[in-house]
Amino acid sequence: MFRAMRAVISSHSLNFVASYSITGCSVRGHRVRATTTLKRTITTTPPNLCPSLNADVLRNNNSEGREEEEVTEEETTAGRDVNIVSADDYSSLDQPREQTEHAVISAFDLFSIGVGPSSSHTVGPMRAGRIFINDLIELDLLEKVKMVKITLYGSLAATGKGHHTPQAILLGLEGSDPETIDTGTIPSRYAAILENQSLMLNGHHHIHYDMDRDMLWRWDQVLKTHPNGMRFSVFGESGELLATNEYFSVGGGFVVNEKTKVDENLFYKGVDKSSVHGARLSQTHSLSDPADSSSANRVQTEEDPAPPPYPFTSGDSLLALTKKHNMTIAQIVYDNELHFGYSDDEIGQKLMRIWAVMDDCIRTGVSSAEDKLPGRLGLRRRAPMLYRRLMRGFYTGVAAGSQVPLITASTSSSSHAIDAPEFDEHIPQAEFGRHPRGSETPTEEGLENRRSGLRSPRVVGSFKHPILPMPPRRTMIPAMDFLSCYAIAVNEVNASGGRIVTSPTNGAAGIIPAVLKYVVEFVTDDPDKAIETFLLTAAAVGMLFKRGSTISAAEGGCQAEVGVACSMASAGFAACMGADPETVLQAAEIGIEHNLGLTCDPIDGLVQVPCIERNSLGAVKAVTAAQLSMASQNVYSVTLDEAIEAMRLTAADMSVKYKETSLSGLARTVKIPLTVPAC
């Protein structure tokens, strides 16, 4: 309603006074008969310059002291919010998509630094909260705010508690940013907000905040633009509505709003739109209204009169560019980054910064002293034990290249060696103390194991049967074991709310770092070159998925997260192995083809089961896909573009129960002991 009167806020332009009538306001799901007229001064600017604060969206006014009354069915229908639909009826991918003129975005928007456990439910909402506060500051409204109301819709409401959505939004409103926030302070700051019922907007403006009253969870409703919708409203001293806006977290940390519908991140990750290069402000990517992305509304700047030098819309067009210009996919993406205003040095530094955070995330995961992950599942951390087992007998300083401990002929154990994992009777062990065939004397290794308190595993089965039982043994496949260990390490850090790189999402953040870590440690002789080639190539594939389908589990299930990450990692690995662009894109196709239909059904709404193990398998599958493509000699039946379209159709047909709502699948069949309250 009042669409023609909707205003976009900025610090630049014309002031006017607008009057609006509020009818049918929603109070905790009830309709209200009250009618009020508000007057306020707002400012306008071209719609693509900032996320608008919409002065007419007054449907969620929960001011105290307003009498709730029953209304007739006719009145309710007349005042119904046309932007809200039933969660069961919603699918954003079953309609023809309004395609953008090209798929090119910055690789540093696709790979961004944030916090766990979810890019769409944690990183995006935190950014949305901070954007909302920044707009209030520009309007000189912040000091007038006395109350904040937050409404979560669809998937955000269904799994938001397990994904730390409340923490993210509230800390975003306090002025925190996912890239710079101290992750160790998040639990204590959130606990203080709940205990004291106090919120410090932008870090200094104090208001009273009651979580039970001021945050509404509408899991049964979905805003039309995207299932991950949220609405922020602020009220003044007398309960008058000062400003309100809706935001949509569309996956990968990207945030859009109703007015701009920009899903390619013009400035939302940088939050401060004034600091963003003009090239990233020149292209809008409309989700529903073609008029919003027309040339009449598009912002053109003197800094960016032209599109990127190598725009591509599909895998086929990307392949054609590489052939026409005799360039690799990584080179195409690199030159497009120059168009976004980055220098050669800045591109290199940003890529190394991304890799440094990924690598540090792996290190944190394998060296964690914590036994369990947070949450009711009580899931045990496995990365430290897996890494100790893999590195048993290795020297810690060898890989560093400096202060390497001397390797001597001494038989005593080195103080620099990494210890073996502690014995756990619940973990199948190797054949400690086996006797050589036909010998009654235990081996020296067996005696040492006995002295260490390690017992031989029990052989299960009857020895009086024609089919004798197999003795327990452990295989050692280094590539698979290291890939699994790295991926699990990253996702355990993510599940605990640590520092993470969205690649392209948090739920699938372990796959790309795991494969790249394996390349750096075991494949390449030029790590810097491999890192740049891998990330830029993977980014190109991610752009194709973002344009042609989705990277949001709330839209497409887990195929949109783990499937896309597997495809990106496959392409990056093949590129680092020297494959030609056609083979690289075929690797990406294999990576997604065998993840089609993958559902998102996290148990208890936590990004733990099956998410962590799924990343491990995704990393192994990525390398396998790349190996298959390189062995196929460009003989294949399915193209990457066809696989992306198949993923879009699969997502459209998928039930909402399997789209990050924890309403079915494993989330329904696995019983959780209710030892603590669910809230």
N, C-alpha and C positions, 0 to 999 in steps of 0.2 A: 504494500500500500504506500501511497505517496511517493511512488518511484520517481516521478518527475521532479519532486522537491528535494530529492536526496542530494546532499552536499558533500564535497570532498574537502578535507581540511589540509591546509598548508599554511606556511607563514608568509605567503606572498600576496595577497590580493584583496579583492573587493569584499567589503563587509556588508551584511544585510541582516535584517531581523525577520525571523520566520515564526509563524504561529502554527501549532499543530494540535489537533484533538486526539486524545488518547482514549480509545475504547477497547473493551475486551482484553484488558491486560491480564497476563497469566500470573497467577500466584500459586506456586507449587502445584501446577496442573489444573487449577480451577480457573474459571472465567470470572471476570469482574464487570459489573455494570457501570462502574464509575466512569465519568467523563471529565477530563481536565484539559485546560488550555495552557500551554507553556509558551513562553517567549524567551528567546536567547539569541545572542549575536554569534554568528559563525562566519567563517571565511571560506572562500572557494579558490580553486586553482585547477589547471588541467588535470584530468582524472588519473593520468599515469604517473604523476609525480610522487604520490604518497598513498599509503593505505588510509582510506577515508574513514572518518568517524561519522556514522550515519545518524542524523538528527531526528529521523522519522521512525526508526525501528524501536518502538516503545513497548514491545509486546511482553517484555520480561520484567516489568516493574514490580518488585517485591517489597515496596515500601511498607513499613510497619504502620498500623493504625488504619489501614484501608479495609473496609468491610467487605467480606466475601459473601456473594449472593448467588443463588441459583438463577440460571438464565434459561430461556426457552431454547429448544433445539434450533429454531430459526435464527435467534440472536447469536448462538454459538457458531453456527455455520457462517454467518455474515462476518463475524470477527475472527475467523480462523486464520492462522498464519499460513499463507500460501507457500511459504518456503519450506515448511515442515511436512514430511511424509512419513508413513509407517516404515519402520526398519525392514519389515518383511517385504515391502513393495519396492524397495529402492535398489537400483543398480545403475551406477554412473557410466558403465561400459557397454550397455546394451543398445545405446543409441549411436548413430554415426558421429564420430568425433570431428570437431572443428579443428582441422589440421593447421599447424603453423607453417609459415613459409619455409622454414628449415629447422633442423634438429639441434643446431649448434648452440650450446651454452658453455659457460666456463667450466673447465675441469675442476676448478677450485670451488665451484658451487656443488658439483656432484660429490667431490671428496671434501668434506668439511669436518672440522674438529668439534666434538661435542661431548656429551655425557650419556651414560647408559641409564636405563636399559633399552630405550626405544627411540628411534629417530622421529617417528610420527607421533608418539605419545609422550615423549619427554623433551627432546630437543625442539621440535616444532612448537609445542605449547609454551615453552620457556621464551622462545623468540617472540611469539605472539604477545605474551604478557609485557615484554619489554617494549615492543613496538607501540602497544596501546598506551603505555605510560609516556613514551616519548611524544606521542601525538597530544596527550593531555597537557604536557609541558608547553608545546608549541601554541596551544590554545589558551594558555594561562588559566587552565581549569584545575590543575592538580591541587592547589592549595584549598580549593573549594570542596573537594571530595570528602565526604564523611562516611560513605558506605560503598562497597563494591559487591556486585552480584555476578556470579560465574555460573553459566549453564553449559554442561557437557552433553553432547548428543552422540548417538550411534556407538561406534566402536570405542570412542574415547570414554564414554560412560561405562560400557560393558567391561572393559579391561583396564580402565585408567588407574585403578588403585594398585594393581599389580605392576603396572608400567610406570608408576611414580608420576602420573600426570598432575595430581594436586600439588606435589612438591615443586614441580617444574613451573607451573603457572604462578604460584605464589612468589617464588623466588624471582621469576621474571618480572612480576609487578614490583618487586623490591629493587629492580634495576640490574639483576645479574644476567650474564650472558653465558650460553653453554660452552663457548670456547675458552672463556677465561675464569669461570667460577671454580673455586677451590672445592673439588668433589668431596673432600674429607669433611667439609663443614655442612653439607646438605642435610644429613639426618638431624643434626643438633639444631640447625636453624629452623627446620620444619617443625620439630618437636616444640621449640620455643613459641612458634606462632600458634600452635594448637593449645599449648598450656596457658599462655598469657592472653590468648584471643586478641592479639595485637599484630598489625601489619604495617610495615614501614614502606610506604610507596616511594619508589625511587631512592630508597635508603634514608629518607629524612622526614617524610610527611606521615605522621602517625594517625592510624584510624583503628577503630574497633572492628575485629573480624571474627565471626562465629562460623566455623566450618559447617556445622549442621544446618545453619540457617542460610548461609550465603553461597553455598555451592550446591547446585542441583544436578542430579544425574538422570538424564533422559535417555536411557539405553534403548527405549522402545520407539524413539523418534529419530529421524535423520534429516538434517538440512539438505536441500536439494543439490547443492553444489558438490558435496563430498561427504562420505560417512564420518569422517573425522572432523566434525564441526564443533565450534565453541562460541559462546556469546558472552561478551564482557559489557557490563553496564555500571555506571558510577552515578551516585546520587549526592545531592547537597544537604545542607543543614535541615531543610524543611521536607526532605524526602523527594524533592524535585529531581527529575532525570537530567543530568548534565550532558552525558554523551553515552553512546553505545556502539558496538561494532561486532560483527561476526568474522571469525577467522577459520580457515580450514587448513589442517596439517595434512598435506597430500603425499607424504612419504619422503624419506631422505633428509628430513629437516626443513623441507620447503614449506613455506606458509603463503597462503593466498587469502584475499578477502573478496567480499561480494562485489565491490565496485570494479576493481581492476581485474579480478580473475586471472592473475598472473601466476602461472604454475612453473615458470622458468626462472623465478627468483631474481627479479630486477634488483632489489636491494634488501630483501628480507633477511638474508644471512648476515649481511653487513649491518643491518638494523638502521644505521645512519645513512639515509639515502643521499645526503649531500656529499658523501665521500666516495660514491660509486661512480666509476667511469661512465661516460656518456654512451659507450657502445652497449653496455648492459641495460641502459634505459630505453634504447631505441626500438626494442622488439617486445611486443606483448604477445602472450600466448593465451588466447581466450578459451575458457572451459565451456561456455555455453552461448554467450552473446557475440556473434560475429561483429556487431557494431562496435564493441569495445576494442577490437583489434584493427579497426579500419584506419586508413591513412589519415582520416580527419582527426582521430583521437590520439594518434601515435605521436610520441614526443620525439622530435628530431633535434639534435644538437649539432653545433658546429664541429664538435670533436668527432662525430660519427655520422658523416653523410652517406656512408656506404655500408653494405652488409659485410660479413666476414669474408676474407679472401677465398676461402674454400667451403662454402655452404653445402651441406648435404642433407637430404631428407630421408634417405633409406640406405640400407646396406649396398644396394646396387649402385646408387649414386655415389656413395663413398668409394666403392671399388673403382668406378669409372674415373673419379678424381685421381686416385693413386696411379692408374694406368696413364691417364692423360699427362700428368705432371711428373711421372716417374718418381713418386714419393711413397714413403711408408705411411701407414695410418698414424703412427706417432708423429711424424713430421707434419701431416695435415693438421692435427690437433694443436701442435706447437705453434704453427704459424697463425692459427686462429686465436690463440691466446695472446699473441702480440697485438692483435686487433683490439683486444679488450683492455689495452693500455699497459700491459705488463712488459717490462724489459726482459732481455735474455737472462740477466742475473736474477731478477725477481722470479721468473718462472722456475729456474733451477733451485732457488732457495725455497720456494713454496713446495715444490715436489719433495725436496729433502726434508722439509719440516713435516709434511704429511707422513713420509716414511718413518721419520724419527718417532712420531707419536705411535704409529703402528708397532714399530719394533719395541718401544718402551712398554706398550701394552702387553706384548708377548712376554717380555721379561718380568713384568709385574705378575702376570698370571702364573708363570712357572715357578716363581720364587715366593708366592704368597704363603704366609704362615697360618692363614685362616683354614679351619677344617671344613666349614660348611658355608654355603651361600645363604643370603638372607631369604626369608619367606617360610611359609608353613611346610613346604616340601622337605625342608632340612636336607637339601641335596648336597652330597659330599663333593668337594673340589677334587678333581682328578689330575689336572695339569701338572702340579708339582711332583706327584708320584710318577706320572708318565715320563716327565723330563729326567728325573733322577735315574730312572731305569734305563733310558736311552743313553744318558751321558755317563753311566757307570764306568769308571776307569779312565775317562778323559781328563785332561788337564785344563783347568779353568782359564789359564792365561794364554793358551795357544791361539785361540781365535782372535784375541785382542791385538796380537802382534807386538806387545811390549811387556816388559817384566815377565818374560816367559820363565817358568821354573825349570831348573836344570833337570834333565832326565839322566839319572845315574844308574849304576848297576846294583844299587842297594835293593834288597828284597823287602825292606820295610815299607809300609804304606806311606805314600806321600801325603803331606798335609794339604797339598794343593789339589788333590784329586776330589772329584765329586762323589759323595757317598752314595751307596746303593740305597734304594728305597727300603724303608722299614718293613719288616715282615707283617703281613696282615693275613690272618687265617681265612679271611673271606675272599682273598684274591688267589686264584690258582697260581701255584708256583712251579718253577721248572723242576726237573728231576734231581732234587738235591740228594746226593749220596748214592747215586745209582751204582750198581755193581757191573763191571764189564761182563759181557756174555760168557757164561760158563765159569765165572769167578766168584768165590765166596768172600773175597777180601774187598772191603769198601775202598773207593778211590780216595786220594788225598783231598780232592775237592769235597767229597762227601763227609770226610772227617771234619774238615773246617766248617762245613755247614752245620754239622751236628754241634760243634763247639759254640757256634754262633746262636744256637737255639732254634735254627730253622729245621723243620721237620719235613719228611718226605710226604708228598701229597698222597691222598688215598685214591687207589684205583677202584673205580666203580664198575661192577659187573661180575659175573660168575666165571671162574676159571675152569669150570666143568662143562662148559658149553662149546659146541663146535666153532662158534665165532668168538674168539677170545677178545676181551676188552682191550682197548687201546690205552697205552700209558699216557698220562698227561705230559704235554710238552708245549713250549711256547715258540711260535715262529718269529722270525726277525726279518721284516721287510722294511728297511730303513726309510725309503721314500714315504710309504704309507704311514708309518709310525710317527715320523717327524711332522708330516702334514696334519695328522690328527691331533698331535700334541699342541702344535702352534694354534690351530683353529680353536680347540677347546680352551686354551689359555686366554685367548682374546675374548671369547664369549663368556667365560667366567668373570672376567673383569667387567664386561658389559652388564652382566646380570647383577653384579654388586654395585652398580651405579658409578663405575670408574670412568676415567678419561678414555675416549674412544674416537675413532674416525668413522663417520658414516660412509660405508663403501659397498653399495650405495645407501644402505640402511644400517641401523644398529643391530637388528635381528639377524642380519647376515654379515655382520662386520668381521667375522673370523676367517672367511674364505679367501678374500684377496690378500690380506696380510700373511696368511699361512702359505699360500702358493708363492708369493713374492719372497718371503723369508727363505723358502726352500731354494728358490733360484739364486738368491744372494749367497747363501751358505754353501750350496752344493753344486751349482751349475756354472755360474758366470765367473770370469776372471776380471770383469770390469763392473763392479757393483753399481756405481753411479749411473753408468749408461743403461744398465739393466733396469734400474729403478725408474728412470725417466721413460724408457721405452714401454715398460710394463704399465705404468699408471696412465700414460697418455693413450695407449691403445685401449686399455680397459675403459677409460672414460668415453671414448668414441662409441663403444658398444652400449654403454650405459645411456648415452644420449639417445640412441635409437630406440631403446626400450621406453624411455621416458616420454618420447614423442609418440611412438606407435602403440603403446599399451599403458603400463603403469609400473611404478616401483613401490606401490603401497599395498601392504597385506590386507588392509581394510577394503581395498577395491578388488584385489586379485588373488588373495590367499598367499600362501608361502611361496608359490611359484614366482610371485612378484618380488620376493626378497632373496631367498636362497637360490631360486632358479636364475634370476638375473645376475646375482653375484657370481654364481658358478659360470655363467656364460661369459661375463667380463673377465674372470680369472683365466678361463680357457684361452681367450683371445690374447691376453697379456703373456701367458706362458708360451704360446705358439710364437708370438712375436719375438720373445727373448731367445727362442730356439732358432731364429733366423727364417721362419716361414714367410712365404709371400703373402700379400694382403688377402688374396682369395682364400688361401688355406687358413689364415687367421679368422676370417669371417665364418668359415665352415666350422672351425673349432668352437666359435661362439654359438653357432646353430646347434651343434651336438650338445653343448652344455645346457641349453634351455630345453631342447626337444625332450630330453629324458628327465625333466623336472615338471613337465606340463601336468596340470591337475593337482599339484602339491597343495595341500590345505594348510591353513593356519589355525591350529586348535590348541593354543598353549594351556597347559594344566594350571588351574587356579589363576589364570591371567598373568602368569610370570613368564619372563623370557628365559626359561630354563629347560623345561621338558615339553616338546622334543627339540627345542631350538638349538641347544648346545651341540648335541650329537649330530644334528642335521647339518651344522656347519662343518663338522669333521668330515662327514661323508661328501659334502659339497666340494670341499677342497680336493679330496681324492678323485672325485668324479671330474673335476676341472682338468686335472693333469691327464687323466685317461682320455677325456674328450680331445685335448690337444694332440696327444699321441696318435689317436685314431685318425684325426684329420690329416696329420703329416704323413701317415702311412697310406692314405687313400689316394694320393696323387691327384687331387682336385676332381675326383669322381664321386658325385653325390647326387641325391634325388631331391633334397629339401633345402631351400635357401634360408638365410637368416630372416629375411623379410617375411617369408611365409610362416616361419616359426613364431615370429613376434605377433603376427596377426592371429595365428592359432591360439596364442596365449591370451590375447585380448578376448577372443570369442569364448574361450574356456572360462575366463574370469567372469564374463557376463552371464554365463550359464550356471556358475557356481552358487550354491545356496549361501545366504548371508551368514548362516551358522558356521561356515568354515572360513570366514573372513575376519579373523582376529576379534572374535566375540566370545570365545570360550563357551559356546553354547552346545557344541556337539563334538564328535570325534573323541580323541583322548581326554579332552577336558571334561567329557561326560562319563566316560567309562572308568576312568581312574578315580578311585575313592581316596579322599584326603582325610586323614585323622583330624577331627575338629578339636585340637588341643588348645587353640587360642582363638579369640574372636576373629571373624572374617574381615572386620573393618581395620 
